[in-house]
Amino acid sequence: MSSSRKPKIVVLGTGGTIAGHGASTVNTAAYACSVRPIEQILIEIPAIALIANVKTEQVLQMGSENFGSAQLLMLRKRIAALLQDDEVDGVVVTHGTDTLDETAYFLHLTLNSVKPVVIVGAMRPPTALSADGPLNLYNAMVLAASPESQAKGILVVANDEIHSARDVVKSSTFKLEAFASPYGPLGYVVEGRPSFYRLPARRHTVNSIWSGSEIHQLPEVGIVYAHGGVSPATIAAMARSGVSAIIYAATGSGNVAADMVDALRQARAEGIHIVRASRTGSGIVMRNGAQPDDRYDWLAVDDQVPHKARILLMLALTRYTATRELQDVFQAY
């Protein structure tokens, strides 16, 4: 990027609360989602024009609870094409918060560029008192336009915090500080200036084995959530649904109730990979810790939460089938 020009940032709109509209300024939970086009959202934040030359595209208009593999693959393909353009310095994606962390992680693992890509959403619609979307989007533009954001993987900005797509999860249904990372944010954006204090340690973007790959389809991976008295029939039903793998969101450190072991082993005997995770939301599930994974030919997620372990495993299964290779993926990414 030449120092004599403002960076060119492409903003892709996909809908979500950041594109919502409430009947009243006090409607922070009851509102119409995904109704405002991205052009209108940006017009209402004139300070963005001082940061960058902006191009917008409305690629989707839906709540992110509706995102599936088709939307992930389409979004990845469009962003990858934009990043190949020498005139484009970065990309911002406005996104619903429900599955924002999943989309961000998928892009973190599959985009082949060091250019900044920032995913941003909002917990309150633009019509609400103390709406967070405008400042979140302004901060996302600051990040995307900053050379300091390069080569750090996909970034998520919310509530003035900069998060790595690998770590960040949505942790509240309504609070403005809804997004958090178990190891803390990478940094902050304050008064239009980004400051980074740590870097992602695991492989991503240009160092990911999927970054240069053509991906046209993703295998199905299901999640079964453990609870006291959970029935083994849940595993059998999931196995019959046609999944290639089951993430078992177990209690504690990946503990599996005695009644569930046979059902999980039967699913594995049918060729379905079994991955132990934890429903707690943080911490490590160690291989051969709470269960004899080697003997059962199961996998353990290391520190990844179940719904993001699903994203990683879907990608891993496009390349590998052997348990050892799949386990190595959880240790590397």
C-alpha positions as CSV (number, residue, x, y, z in Angstrom):
1,M,0.0,0.0,0.0
2,S,1.3,3.4,-1.0
3,S,1.7,5.9,1.8
4,S,0.2,8.5,-0.5
5,R,-3.3,7.0,-0.6
6,K,-5.9,5.8,1.8
7,P,-6.2,2.0,2.0
8,K,-9.0,0.4,0.0
9,I,-11.2,-1.7,2.2
10,V,-14.1,-3.8,0.9
11,V,-17.0,-4.2,3.4
12,L,-19.1,-7.3,2.9
13,G,-22.6,-7.2,4.4
14,T,-24.2,-10.5,5.5
15,G,-27.0,-9.2,7.8
16,G,-27.3,-9.7,11.6
17,T,-28.1,-7.4,14.4
18,I,-25.7,-4.8,13.1
19,A,-28.2,-4.5,10.2
20,G,-31.3,-4.7,12.4
21,H,-34.1,-2.2,13.2
22,G,-36.2,-1.8,16.3
23,A,-39.6,-0.2,16.6
24,S,-38.3,1.8,19.6
25,T,-35.0,3.1,20.9
26,V,-35.4,0.8,23.9
27,N,-35.8,-2.3,21.8
28,T,-32.4,-4.0,22.4
29,A,-33.7,-7.7,22.3
30,A,-36.9,-7.5,20.2
31,Y,-36.2,-6.1,16.8
32,A,-36.1,-7.0,13.1
33,C,-32.8,-8.6,12.2
34,S,-30.9,-8.2,8.9
35,V,-33.0,-5.5,7.3
36,R,-30.6,-2.6,6.7
37,P,-28.3,-2.8,3.6
38,I,-24.6,-2.3,4.2
39,E,-24.5,0.9,2.2
40,Q,-27.0,2.5,4.6
41,I,-25.1,1.3,7.7
42,L,-21.9,2.9,6.4
43,I,-23.6,6.2,5.5
44,E,-24.5,6.6,9.1
45,I,-20.8,6.5,10.2
46,P,-19.2,9.3,8.2
47,A,-15.9,9.1,10.1
48,I,-15.2,5.9,8.2
49,A,-14.6,7.9,5.0
50,L,-11.5,9.5,6.8
51,I,-9.9,6.1,7.3
52,A,-10.2,4.4,3.9
53,N,-11.7,4.3,0.5
54,V,-14.6,1.9,0.9
55,K,-16.4,-0.4,-1.5
56,T,-19.4,-2.4,-0.3
57,E,-21.1,-5.6,-1.3
58,Q,-24.2,-7.1,0.1
59,V,-23.3,-10.8,-0.2
60,L,-26.0,-12.1,2.2
61,Q,-28.8,-10.7,4.3
62,M,-29.7,-13.2,7.1
63,G,-29.3,-13.9,10.7
64,S,-26.1,-15.9,11.3
65,E,-28.1,-18.7,13.0
66,N,-29.0,-19.6,9.4
67,F,-25.3,-20.0,8.3
68,G,-24.3,-23.4,7.1
69,S,-21.5,-24.9,5.0
70,A,-22.9,-23.3,1.8
71,Q,-22.6,-19.8,3.3
72,L,-19.1,-20.5,4.7
73,L,-17.8,-21.7,1.4
74,M,-19.4,-18.9,-0.6
75,L,-18.0,-16.2,1.8
76,R,-14.5,-17.8,1.7
77,K,-14.5,-17.8,-2.1
78,R,-15.6,-14.2,-2.3
79,I,-13.1,-12.9,0.2
80,A,-10.2,-15.0,-1.3
81,A,-10.9,-13.4,-4.7
82,L,-10.9,-9.9,-3.2
83,L,-7.6,-10.5,-1.3
84,Q,-6.0,-11.4,-4.6
85,D,-6.7,-7.9,-5.9
86,D,-3.6,-5.8,-5.5
87,E,-5.8,-2.7,-5.0
88,V,-7.6,-4.2,-2.0
89,D,-5.8,-3.7,1.3
90,G,-8.2,-5.4,3.6
91,V,-11.7,-6.8,4.0
92,V,-14.4,-6.3,6.7
93,V,-17.4,-8.6,7.1
94,T,-20.4,-7.5,9.0
95,H,-22.0,-10.6,10.5
96,G,-24.7,-11.7,13.0
97,T,-23.2,-12.6,16.3
98,D,-24.8,-16.0,16.8
99,T,-22.3,-17.9,14.7
100,L,-19.7,-15.1,14.1
101,D,-17.1,-17.1,16.0
102,E,-17.6,-20.1,13.7
103,T,-17.4,-18.2,10.5
104,A,-14.3,-16.3,11.7
105,Y,-12.5,-19.5,12.6
106,F,-13.4,-21.2,9.3
107,L,-11.9,-18.2,7.4
108,H,-8.9,-18.2,9.8
109,L,-8.1,-21.7,8.7
110,T,-8.8,-21.3,5.0
111,L,-7.8,-17.9,3.6
112,N,-4.4,-17.6,1.9
113,S,-3.4,-14.0,2.6
114,V,-1.6,-11.9,5.1
115,K,-4.0,-9.0,4.4
116,P,-6.3,-8.0,7.3
117,V,-9.7,-9.6,7.4
118,V,-11.9,-8.4,10.3
119,I,-15.3,-9.9,11.3
120,V,-17.6,-7.6,13.2
121,G,-21.1,-7.6,14.6
122,A,-23.3,-6.0,17.2
123,M,-25.4,-6.9,20.2
124,R,-27.8,-4.1,19.8
125,P,-29.5,-2.8,16.5
126,P,-28.5,0.6,15.2
127,T,-31.9,2.0,16.4
128,A,-31.3,1.2,20.0
129,L,-30.0,3.5,22.7
130,S,-26.2,3.0,23.2
131,A,-26.0,0.9,20.0
132,D,-22.6,-0.8,19.8
133,G,-22.6,-1.5,16.1
134,P,-21.4,1.9,14.8
135,L,-18.3,2.0,17.0
136,N,-17.6,-1.7,16.4
137,L,-17.7,-1.2,12.7
138,Y,-15.6,2.0,12.9
139,N,-13.0,0.0,14.9
140,A,-13.1,-2.9,12.4
141,M,-12.3,-0.4,9.6
142,V,-9.4,1.0,11.6
143,L,-8.1,-2.5,12.1
144,A,-8.5,-3.5,8.4
145,A,-6.7,-0.3,7.3
146,S,-3.8,-0.8,9.7
147,P,-0.6,-2.4,8.5
148,E,-0.2,-3.7,12.1
149,S,-3.1,-6.1,11.5
150,Q,-1.3,-8.0,8.8
151,A,-0.4,-11.6,9.2
152,K,-2.3,-12.1,12.5
153,G,-5.0,-14.2,11.0
154,I,-8.7,-13.4,11.0
155,L,-9.6,-10.8,13.6
156,V,-12.8,-10.2,15.5
157,V,-13.4,-6.7,17.0
158,A,-16.1,-6.1,19.6
159,N,-16.4,-3.7,22.6
160,D,-13.0,-2.1,21.8
161,E,-11.3,-5.5,22.0
162,I,-9.4,-7.3,19.3
163,H,-9.7,-11.1,19.3
164,S,-8.1,-13.9,17.4
165,A,-10.7,-15.9,15.4
166,R,-9.2,-19.1,16.9
167,D,-10.0,-18.2,20.5
168,V,-13.0,-16.0,20.5
169,V,-16.4,-17.2,21.5
170,K,-19.8,-15.6,22.1
171,S,-20.4,-15.9,25.8
172,S,-23.6,-13.8,26.5
173,T,-27.0,-13.5,25.0
174,F,-27.3,-9.7,25.5
175,K,-24.2,-8.0,27.1
176,L,-22.1,-5.7,25.0
177,E,-19.0,-7.6,26.3
178,A,-20.5,-10.7,24.7
179,F,-17.3,-11.9,23.0
180,A,-14.3,-13.2,25.0
181,S,-11.2,-15.3,24.6
182,P,-9.9,-17.7,27.2
183,Y,-6.4,-16.2,26.9
184,G,-7.6,-12.7,26.7
185,P,-7.8,-10.3,23.7
186,L,-4.9,-9.7,21.3
187,G,-5.2,-6.0,21.9
188,Y,-7.6,-3.0,21.8
189,V,-8.8,-0.3,19.6
190,V,-8.9,3.1,21.4
191,E,-9.6,6.4,19.8
192,G,-9.1,5.0,16.4
193,R,-5.7,3.4,17.1
194,P,-5.1,-0.4,17.4
195,S,-2.6,-1.7,19.9
196,F,-1.6,-5.4,19.9
197,Y,-0.1,-7.1,23.0
198,R,0.1,-10.8,22.0
199,L,0.0,-12.9,18.8
200,P,-1.8,-16.1,17.8
201,A,0.5,-19.1,18.4
202,R,-1.3,-21.8,16.4
203,R,-1.2,-22.2,12.6
204,H,-3.6,-20.1,10.4
205,T,-4.1,-18.5,7.0
206,V,-1.0,-18.8,4.9
207,N,0.5,-21.4,7.2
208,S,-2.7,-23.5,7.2
209,I,-2.8,-26.7,5.0
210,W,-6.3,-25.6,3.8
211,S,-5.3,-22.1,2.7
212,G,-4.4,-23.0,-0.8
213,S,-7.0,-25.7,-1.2
214,E,-10.1,-25.8,-3.3
215,I,-12.9,-26.8,-1.0
216,H,-16.3,-27.5,-2.6
217,Q,-18.0,-29.5,0.1
218,L,-17.6,-30.1,3.8
219,P,-18.4,-33.4,5.5
220,E,-21.2,-33.5,8.1
221,V,-20.0,-33.4,11.8
222,G,-22.6,-33.5,14.6
223,I,-22.4,-32.4,18.2
224,V,-24.1,-34.3,21.1
225,Y,-24.3,-32.4,24.4
226,A,-23.9,-34.3,27.6
227,H,-25.9,-33.9,30.7
228,G,-26.8,-35.9,33.7
229,G,-28.8,-39.0,32.6
230,V,-28.1,-38.5,28.9
231,S,-29.4,-41.4,26.9
232,P,-27.2,-43.5,24.6
233,A,-30.0,-43.2,22.1
234,T,-28.8,-39.7,21.3
235,I,-25.5,-41.2,19.9
236,A,-27.3,-43.8,17.9
237,A,-29.7,-41.2,16.4
238,M,-26.8,-38.9,15.5
239,A,-24.9,-41.9,13.9
240,R,-28.0,-42.7,11.8
241,S,-28.2,-39.1,10.5
242,G,-25.2,-39.6,8.2
243,V,-22.5,-37.7,10.0
244,S,-18.8,-38.5,9.5
245,A,-17.9,-37.6,13.1
246,I,-19.5,-36.8,16.4
247,I,-18.2,-34.2,18.8
248,Y,-19.2,-35.3,22.2
249,A,-19.5,-32.2,24.4
250,A,-18.8,-34.1,27.6
251,T,-19.0,-33.0,31.2
252,G,-15.9,-31.7,33.0
253,S,-12.6,-32.5,31.4
254,G,-14.2,-34.7,28.8
255,N,-15.7,-37.3,31.1
256,V,-18.0,-39.9,29.6
257,A,-20.7,-41.5,31.6
258,A,-20.4,-45.3,31.8
259,D,-23.8,-45.7,30.0
260,M,-22.5,-43.7,27.0
261,V,-19.3,-45.6,26.3
262,D,-20.8,-48.5,24.4
263,A,-22.8,-46.3,22.2
264,L,-19.8,-44.1,21.3
265,R,-17.7,-47.2,20.7
266,Q,-20.4,-48.7,18.4
267,A,-20.5,-45.4,16.4
268,R,-16.7,-45.6,16.0
269,A,-17.0,-49.3,14.9
270,E,-19.4,-48.0,12.2
271,G,-16.6,-45.7,10.9
272,I,-17.8,-42.5,12.6
273,H,-15.0,-40.6,14.4
274,I,-15.6,-39.8,18.0
275,V,-14.2,-36.6,19.5
276,R,-14.2,-35.8,23.2
277,A,-14.8,-32.2,24.0
278,S,-16.1,-30.3,27.1
279,R,-19.3,-28.4,27.6
280,T,-17.6,-26.2,30.2
281,G,-16.5,-23.6,27.6
282,S,-12.8,-23.5,28.4
283,G,-9.9,-25.8,29.5
284,I,-8.1,-28.7,28.0
285,V,-9.4,-32.2,27.2
286,M,-6.3,-34.4,27.2
287,R,-6.0,-37.5,25.0
288,N,-6.1,-40.6,27.2
289,G,-7.0,-38.5,30.2
290,A,-10.6,-39.1,31.2
291,Q,-10.9,-42.0,28.7
292,P,-8.6,-44.5,27.1
293,D,-8.7,-42.8,23.7
294,D,-6.0,-45.0,22.1
295,R,-7.9,-48.1,23.0
296,Y,-11.2,-46.8,21.7
297,D,-9.7,-45.0,18.7
298,W,-11.2,-41.7,19.8
299,L,-10.0,-38.1,19.5
300,A,-9.6,-35.3,22.0
301,V,-10.0,-31.6,21.2
302,D,-7.2,-30.2,23.3
303,D,-8.5,-26.7,24.2
304,Q,-11.1,-26.0,21.5
305,V,-14.8,-25.5,22.3
306,P,-17.2,-28.0,20.7
307,H,-18.7,-25.9,18.0
308,K,-15.3,-24.6,16.8
309,A,-13.9,-28.1,17.1
310,R,-16.6,-29.0,14.6
311,I,-15.4,-26.4,12.1
312,L,-11.8,-27.7,12.4
313,L,-12.8,-31.3,12.1
314,M,-15.0,-30.7,9.0
315,L,-11.9,-29.3,7.4
316,A,-9.6,-32.0,8.7
317,L,-11.8,-34.7,7.2
318,T,-11.4,-33.2,3.7
319,R,-7.8,-34.4,3.9
320,Y,-7.4,-37.1,6.5
321,T,-9.2,-40.2,7.8
322,A,-6.6,-41.7,10.1
323,T,-7.0,-41.0,13.8
324,R,-3.4,-40.1,14.4
325,E,-3.5,-37.5,11.6
326,L,-6.8,-36.0,12.8
327,Q,-5.4,-35.8,16.4
328,D,-2.3,-34.0,15.1
329,V,-4.6,-31.4,13.5
330,F,-6.2,-30.6,16.9
331,Q,-2.6,-30.1,18.4
332,A,-1.5,-27.9,15.5
333,Y,-4.5,-25.6,15.0
